[in-house]
Amino acid sequence: MRRRIKEKPTALVKAVELLAQQEHSEAKLREKLMRREYTEDEIDYAFERLREKHYLNDEEACRRQFGYFFEDGRMSVRQICQKLIQRGFPRELVYSCVPEDKEEHEEEAAFRAACGHFRSTVKSDKIKQFLYRRGFSFSVCEAAVHRFSEEYPDRIEEEQYFDE
């Protein structure tokens, strides 16, 4: 019985496989193909063909992914932007996706994050720290903690002050 030696797929075929699994930015897709030892020429040809067929478009992909995370409502806009930049989208493109009226979204997202994370009694400062580490502004953290303490007064631990 003879074994067939499996030939390495072309950069175009591999790129289509990768895009079928998950949407990628051009930069991230190029990085993945380079790691698989495809030449620059092969990758450039593959990208040219993918753009012709509308399989690769950073602007549309970035807007789609931003919209998905924004509508999901669990992340701050700052956190969404960082995630998309890490995925290889250009900084200018990512920030162009940020809507003008983001404040209402931020307050709702911060409140949802606090509700999902803190299920037992906690000090309000701990909630603020948690939200601030996730990219929410100070004013948004304050508003979320205020709403949290109004809706769940039994979950807020009283602050104790000691006189010296």
N, C-alpha and C positions, 0 to 999 in steps of 0.2 A: 504494500500500500504506500503510495507516494503522498507526501505532504506538500500542499501548496504553500508557497511563501506568500504571505499577505503583503501586498504592495501598499506603500504609504499613499493615502488619498491626497489629492491636490489641495492647495491652500483654499481654493474656492469651495470645494466639497466640505472640508473641515470647518470653514467659516459658516457655511449653511447649517451644518450639524450643531455648532455652538449657538447660533442664533435661534435654532429650533428649540433648544433647551431653555434659553433665557435671552432676553433683549440685552444687548451690550452697546456701550459707546464705541466709537471707532478706536479710541485710544486703548481701551481695555481689550477689545478684540485683537488689535494689532499686537498687544503684549502677549496674549495667549498664543497667537500664531508664531510669534518670535520664539517663545519658549518651546514650541514644538519643532523648531529649527527649519522654518520655511524662510526662503530668501526674501529680501525686500521687494524684488521684482515680482515674485509670485504673489506676495501680499498686495502690492499695488494693483496688480491685474485683478485679483479677487475683489478688492474694494471697488474698483471701477465697475465691474460687472454687478456687484451688489447694489451700488448706487443706481445703475441703469434700471434695475428691476425693482427699485424702491424697497429693498430689504434693509438698507442701511441709511439712516438719516438721523444724525445726532439731535437736531432741533426737535423733531417730532418725538423721538424716544425720550428726550429729557422732559419735554412738556407732559408726556403721558405718565412718566414715572413720578414727576413732581405732583401732578394731579392726583395720582393714586395715593401717595403718602399724605397729601393735604386733605383729601376727602376722608381718609381713614381717621384722621383727627386725633391721633395719639402722640404725635411728634411736634416739636416746635418748628417754626420755619427755619430757624438757624440749624437745627438738627437735620432737617430734610436737605438743606443746601449742602451741609458737610457730607452727608451720605452720597449725594449725587456727584459731588466733586471727587470723592474717593472712588466712585465708579468710572471716573475718567472723563466726565463731561466738563467742558470749559467753564471756568468761573463766571464769565460774563453771561453765558447762555443760561446757567443755573439761576443767577440773580435776576435775569429778565423774566423768569417764570413766576416770580413772587408777586402776588396780587396786591393792589393798593390797600384794600380793606382787610388786612391780615389780623388786626387787633382782636376782633370778635372771635376769630378762629383760635388765636393764641390762648385767650382766656378759657374757652371751652376745652381745648386740648389739655391745658394745664390742670383744669379741674378733673377731667376724665383720668389723667395720669395719676393724680393724687388719690382719687377714689379707687382706682384699680390696684394701687400699690399699698395703701394703708387701710387695713381692715380691722385693726385693733387700736387701742388708745395710743396717741402719739402727741408729742409736743409740736406746736405750730412751727417753731423754728426748724425742726427736722423736716417738715413738709416743704418749707421754703428752700432749704438746702438741696433737697431731692430735686425739686423743680428747676432750681437755678443750674444745677449740674447737667440738666437735660436741655439747656439752651434757652430757657424762658427768661425774659427780662425781669428785673426786680419788681416793677409795678404789676406785671402779670402774675408773678408769684404771690404778691400781697393780695391781689384780687381773688385768686384761686383759693388761698387759705381762708380768706374772709367768707367766701361762699361755702367752702368745705365746713367751716365751724358753724355756719348757720344751718346747713342741711344735715350735718351729722354732729350735733353738740356732744353726744356721748363718746365720740371717738377722739375728742381733743382733751389732752391732759392739761390740767391747770398748772400754770407756771408758779413756782414757789420762790419767793424772794426772802432772803434772810437779812435781818438788821444786824449790824455789827456794833 
